[in-house]
Each structure stands twice: as structure tokens, then as C-alpha cells.
Amino acid sequence: MLSITTDASLLNYNTFGIDCRAKTLAVVSSEGDLEELSRSGLLPSGGYVVIGGGSNLVLAERYEGTVVLMANKGIAVVEENDDELIVEAAAGEVWDHFVKGCVAKGWYGIENLVAIPGTVGASAVQNIGAYGVEAKDRIVSVRAYDVCEKAWVDFKTDECGYGYRESRFKHNEGKRYIVTSVRYRMDKTYKPVLTYKALVDELGSAATLDAATVSRTIEEIRWSKLPKPEVKGNAGSFFKNPVVSEAKFEELKKQYPDLAAHKVDGGFKLAAGWLIDRCGWKGRTMGSCGVYEKQALVLVNNGGCSGQEVRELAGRIAEDVKVKFGVTIDCEAEFVGFLN
Ligand SMILES: Cc1cc2nc3c(=O)[nH]c(=O)nc-3n(C[C@H](O)[C@H](O)[C@H](O)COP(=O)(O)OP(=O)(O)OC[C@H]3O[C@@H](n4cnc5c(N)ncnc54)[C@H](O)[C@@H]3O)c2cc1C
């Protein structure tokens, strides 16, 4: 049933632990709830934001619109043959529960994405990625409600505009779509993806590996590097790794022989954490916000930090990186509710 609260606290709905208040909070538990919410006039263009687990957001002190919290549940096999199955999961399902449920049932393909916070719906919006796998590699289609047309739409993968942490749903035109479920293609036979060096170092040969072992190992590596949000508020990797031209890469490499980078389409991807670390930010704090002492890519809430403080710290870091290296780093985390 659609639940609507006014002047609601979002403290428990974002992993940074920011105490934002929303003018209206609508908790959506079904497709019918979303249609009802749309009819109620609480979804004016530019006047709402969708939240899943709030794990990639930095919230302002107040949001003067409607926060739509996706809480619909359900996982079902919709197609199956001898080798594969298509599994449909509701947007409000917790992503990590979905991954672990699939591994337990012998449905393979997303196990490297274990322990990423957030929801199934956001996995398709963000094109989440980790340890050599991206959501788009396995997404078959995305079902969404078009708030402008008040109609349901099914997008095939190649209509979703996927790129590195990118999709059509993240940008202006795409904000009209509220994702309600995602279909994933799963294999019945496990084929380990072991392209990530730290994983190979830990696990060695692929011959004897099973999906449960690989996903457990990934989870251990993950939490040895990142703070658990319930212990220290954070939004994961705060900045995207920037891609620079070959000429820029060569210029930097001459100056910094240990520059962390790898070749990608269109240039070289630099490790944003390395750039930030070299600017001396690792472990530093500014007010109640800081840079995690084990990983410079992660900003943390040291207790009672506001969204504005996070914004200021992120701005200072990006400025320093620009001045020292001549490279622009963009935020992966999204700012919500700030007026400018
Ligand atoms: C400790 C930690 C580790 C992380 N590690 C990784 C990682 O390895 N790889 C990675 O890719 N990310 C990582 N992240 C980032 C984050 O987990 C992902 O971006 C995740 O997909 C966000 O899910 P969410 O449900 O919390 O989305 P939210 O933060 O609530 O929202 C993110 C964006 O998606 C939109 N959105 C959410 N749900 C919907 C929907 N149903 N319909 C339309 N729009 C929607 C929101 O409006 C917003 O724009 C990490 C975060 C943390 C805190």
C-alpha cells in the first residue's frame, strides 16, 4: 500500500548517514502504488527524486519535493532453457540479497557484484560494476514507469545507454523513468570471471573454484578496503576514474613514473584514488567529513556530517587534483536537494 509521510527524516535511507528532511516521502511497494502516486500530483517534473538504498547519494539538509522510496519486492524466473534462465527482480529488492540468492540457487553471472549496497532498481540505473563484471553484461531488459506519459515502458539493454557507471536513466531526459523491475540473464553452469588481479592473487587457479567461494572472497577483499556504511557513513567510491588522452597520459607518466592507469577505449583510465592520495588527502578531515584512511577514493562521515560539508570537501579535492595534475575528476556520488 502506498505510504505518504510529510516532513520525513531520511537519516535511515542514505548510507552517508546525512540527516536530511524531505517535504514528502512516498514509499512505493507495487506498480499500482506508483500509478496512484502519479495520479496524486506528487510527481511534478523536476519535483521528485527516486531513492533505493541511498548508497550513492549526498543529501542536502532539506529536499523540497517528493522522495520516492522503492520498496517493491519479488523475484521470479520468467524464461528458462537447458543452459540459461531469465530472472526478473523487483526494483526494491536488496541487491546483495538478490546476488546471494542467485548463487545459492545455482544461477550464475552476477556473483562478482556481491556486497554492493543498494537495490536491484539502482543496479540498472547505475550500471554497477566490480571485479571485472558490470550489470549491463547481464541485464536483458528494464521495466520502468514513464512519469511524463503515465505509461509503462520496457527497455532492451541496448536502449539503456550503458557505459562506465552510466545509463540514460541517470540524466535529465531519463529521470522521467522510475525503474520497477529488471530482468537478468543467468547461466546454469558457473564460468568464473577472474580478470581482477587481487582476486587471482587470492584464489589462484580457476579449475577448482565455485561461485560461493569466489563471491565470499570478493566480499572479504571488498570489506578489507572499504568501510561498512553501518560502521562509518559513506557512499563508496566518491569519484569516477577519469579517462585522459594518450598524450596527457604520456605527459603525466614522464612526471610520475608510478602513475596508476590502464588503457581503455578512447585513452587511459587513471585511478582517481591515486591522484587524490598524491594530493595528500588520504586520512585528512575537514569538519565532520573526511577521506578514508585506507582508500583515498572514499569520503566518510566522521559523525553528524552534513551534505554541505561533503560537497565542500569533494570540491576542495577535485580542485587540488585539477591544479596538480591538470585532470578533472567527476563525482560518482550524486548530490540531491542542493539549490546550486
Ligand atoms: C560501501 C559502498 C561500496 C560500493 N561499491 C560499489 C561498487 O563496487 N560498484 C558500484 O558500481 N557501486 C558501488 N557503490 C555505489 C552504490 O552501491 C551503487 O551505485 C548502487 O547501485 C546504488 O543503489 P541504491 O539503491 O542505494 O541507489 P540510490 O543511491 O538510492 O540512488 C542512486 C541513483 O539511482 C536512482 N535510482 C535508484 N533507484 C531507482 C529506480 N528504481 N528508478 C529510477 N532511478 C532510481 C536515484 O535517483 C539516484 O540517481 C558502493 C557504495 C557503497 C556505500
The ligand as an ORCA input file, in Angstrom:
! r2SCAN-3c Opt
* xyz 0 1
  C      30.421      0.822      0.686
  C      29.965      1.028     -0.723
  C      30.531      0.286     -1.750
  C      30.117      0.475     -3.072
  N      30.700     -0.271     -4.054
  C      30.298     -0.123     -5.335
  C      30.879     -0.911     -6.374
  O      31.749     -1.731     -6.155
  N      30.435     -0.714     -7.644
  C      29.446      0.180     -7.939
  O      29.088      0.297     -9.117
  N      28.882      0.932     -6.970
  C      29.280      0.809     -5.684
  N      28.708      1.573     -4.704
  C      27.694      2.590     -5.053
  C      26.231      2.118     -4.875
  O      26.166      0.980     -4.067
  C      25.577      1.823     -6.224
  O      25.574      2.983     -7.030
  C      24.131      1.324     -6.048
  O      23.627      0.859     -7.270
  C      23.191      2.391     -5.508
  O      21.990      1.750     -5.197
  P      20.888      2.448     -4.326
  O      19.674      1.602     -4.363
  O      21.446      2.742     -2.989
  O      20.650      3.777     -5.171
  P      20.479      5.260     -4.611
  O      21.767      5.712     -4.023
  O      19.268      5.339     -3.779
  O      20.238      6.034     -5.979
  C      21.274      6.141     -6.924
  C      20.696      6.767     -8.203
  O      19.780      5.854     -8.803
  C      18.480      6.447     -8.896
  N      17.532      5.373     -8.613
  C      17.559      4.482     -7.597
  N      16.561      3.592     -7.727
  C      15.882      3.943     -8.841
  C      14.741      3.416     -9.508
  N      14.091      2.349     -9.043
  N      14.313      4.052    -10.624
  C      14.949      5.143    -11.120
  N      16.033      5.683    -10.535
  C      16.493      5.077     -9.403
  C      18.486      7.553     -7.860
  O      17.543      8.571     -8.189
  C      19.896      8.049     -7.974
  O      20.025      8.852     -9.115
  C      29.105      1.410     -3.368
  C      28.508      2.155     -2.321
  C      28.936      1.957     -1.013
  C      28.290      2.734      0.085
*
